[in-house]
Amino acid sequence: MRTIRQTTGTLAAFAIAVATLHWILGEATVHFEMWSTGATSRADLANDFGLGLLGLFIVLPGSLIGAGVAAWWVWRKLSLREPTNERVA
C-alpha cells in the first residue's frame, strides 16, 4: 500500500511539474527570442527557425529534467523512514 501511494504521488508530481516547467521555460524562450530578434509581437516569430530549435533543445529537455528532479524529491519525501529505538544524545 505504501508503494502505491509513493508511485501515485510521484507520477502526479511529475505530470504537474512537466506541464508547469514546459510552460515557464517556453514563455522564457519566447521572451528571449523576441528580445534578441527585436520582434514586437509573437506573430513576428511565426517563421523563426531559431525559436523551434530553442524549444526542442532547451525547453523540452529542461522540463523533463526538472520534472525528474521534482519526482525524485517527492519520492524521497513520501518514503517512510524506519524508526530507531536508539537514543540520540
N, C-alpha and C positions, 0 to 999 in steps of 0.2 A: 504494500500500500504506500509505503514511503517513497519508493521508486517511481510510482505513478504520479504522485504529487510533484516530485522533483522534475520529472520529464515534462509534465504538463506546464508547470511554471516556467521551465527553461524554454520550451517551444513558444509559449506565449510571449515571453520576453524577447526572444529572437525575432519573432514576427513584428512586434511593435517597434523594436529598435531598428530593424532593417527599413521599415517604411519611414520612420522618423528621420533616420540618418540620410536616407536617399533623398528625401525632400530637402533637408537642410543643406546637404552638400550640392544638390542640384541648383538650389537658389544661389548659393555662394558662387558656383561656377558661372551661372548666367550673369550675375552682377560683375564678376571679374571680367568676363568676356565683353560685356557692354562697356566697361571702363577701358579695357585695353584696345578695343576697336573704335571707340568713340561713338558707338551706336546710341541713338536717343530712345529707342523703344525695342521691345522684344521682337517685333516684326522685322526689324533690320537684321536680326540674326538668323533669319529663315534659311539662307543659303550659306551659312558659315560652317565650313567643314571642321574647323578647329574646335567648335563647341561640341560636335559629335565625338571627336576624339577625347576631349576632356571628360565627357560623360562616360565614355567607355573605359578609359584607362585611369580615371581619378574617382569619379562618383561611385561607380559600381563596386570596385574593389574596396574602396573606403567604407562604404556602407556595409558590405559583407564582413569585413574585418572588425569594424566597430560593433556590429551586432554579435559577432562571435565572442568578442570580449565581454559584452554585456550578458550574453547567455552563460558564459563561464562563471561570471561573478554571481549570477542568480543561482546557478547550480551549487556553487560553494556555500552560499548563504542558506539554501534550503537543505543542505546536508546536516543531518543530526550528528552531533558530536557525542561520543561515548562519555558518560560521566565517570569520574575517577573518585575513588574513596580516599585518596591520599590528601593529606592536608598540606596546603602550600603556605609557607611562612611568609 
